[in-house]
Amino acid sequence: KDWKQASTFYSGNRIQTTKYTWFTFLPQNLFGQFHRLGNLYFFFLVVLNWFPQVEGFHRDVTMLPLVVVLLASVIKDAIEDYKKYRYDKTINFTKTRVYNK
């Protein structure tokens, strides 16, 4: 009886260290990227350059640093999260020993 109760209670017991899912990767990652002051500064410059009265540089030149930094960060975070996913998968499928009185 105790074994049956414990096995149903802990049936979903697994390790998950990944930060994102397929659907939440881009929104959560961009939200995290724009919490950095440098990214907000470059985004502010991009927005300002869309107004012709304030335009100091060409729009493409202003967007380039922001896009490069965001793209590099997104790729790095995706690789790290995928490595965590693979490691979690190997840990969750390893055989364990159960102590039985």
N, C-alpha and C positions, 0 to 999 in steps of 0.2 A: 504494500500500500504506500509506504514512504517513497519507494523507488518510483512508482507511477506518478506520484504527486511532484516529486523533484524533477522528473524528466519532462513533464508537461510545463512546469514553471520555468525551467531553464532551456527550453527547446530552441529558443532563438538566441542563445548565448553565442555571440561572435564578436570579434574585434573589428572595429572600423575606425581607421585614423584618417581617412580621406576627408577632404574639406568640401568637395563639390560633387554634384551629380551631373549627368549630361545636360539636364535642363537648366540647372542653376549656375553652371560654370561661368558663362559670359557675364550675366548680370552681377553676380557676387564678386567676380574678379574686378570688373570695372568699378564697382562701388568701392572696393578696397583700394584700387589704384588712385581714385580721386580723393581719397582721404589724405594723400600725401601732398604737402604744400607745393612742391615743385611741379607736379602734374596739374594742380589747380591754376598755378601761375601761367603755364603754357596754354591751358584751356582758355583762360581769361584773355590772353593775347590773340588766340584764334578767333574768339567771339568779337573782340574789338576790331579785328581786321576785316570782318564781314560788313562793317559800316564804312561807306566810302569817305565820310567826313573825317574819320579817325585813322584810316588805313595808312600804316607806316611802311609795310612791306607787302609783297605779293601774298595772296592768300595761301598759295601752295607752299611757299617758303616758311611761313609761320606754322603751318600744320605739320610739316615734316618732322621736327624734333619730337613733338608730342606723339605722333603716330609710331615713330621708331621706338621710343621708350615704352609705349604701351604694348606694342607688338612683341618686343623682347620680353617684357614682364609676363605677358599672357603665355608665351611659349614656355618660359621657364617654369611658371606655375603649373601648366598642363603636364609637363614632363615630371615634375616633382609629385604631383597628385597621382599620376599613372604609376609611378614607382611605388608609392604608398599602397595603391590598390593591389598591385601584384604581390607585394609583401604581405598584406592582409589576407589575400587569398591563400597563400602558402601556409600562413599561420593557422587560418581557420580550418584547413583540411588536414592538418597533422594529427596523428593518432596520439591520444593522451591516456594516461592511466587514471583510473578512478579508485579512490580509497574506499574500501568497504569494510566495515567493522566485522 
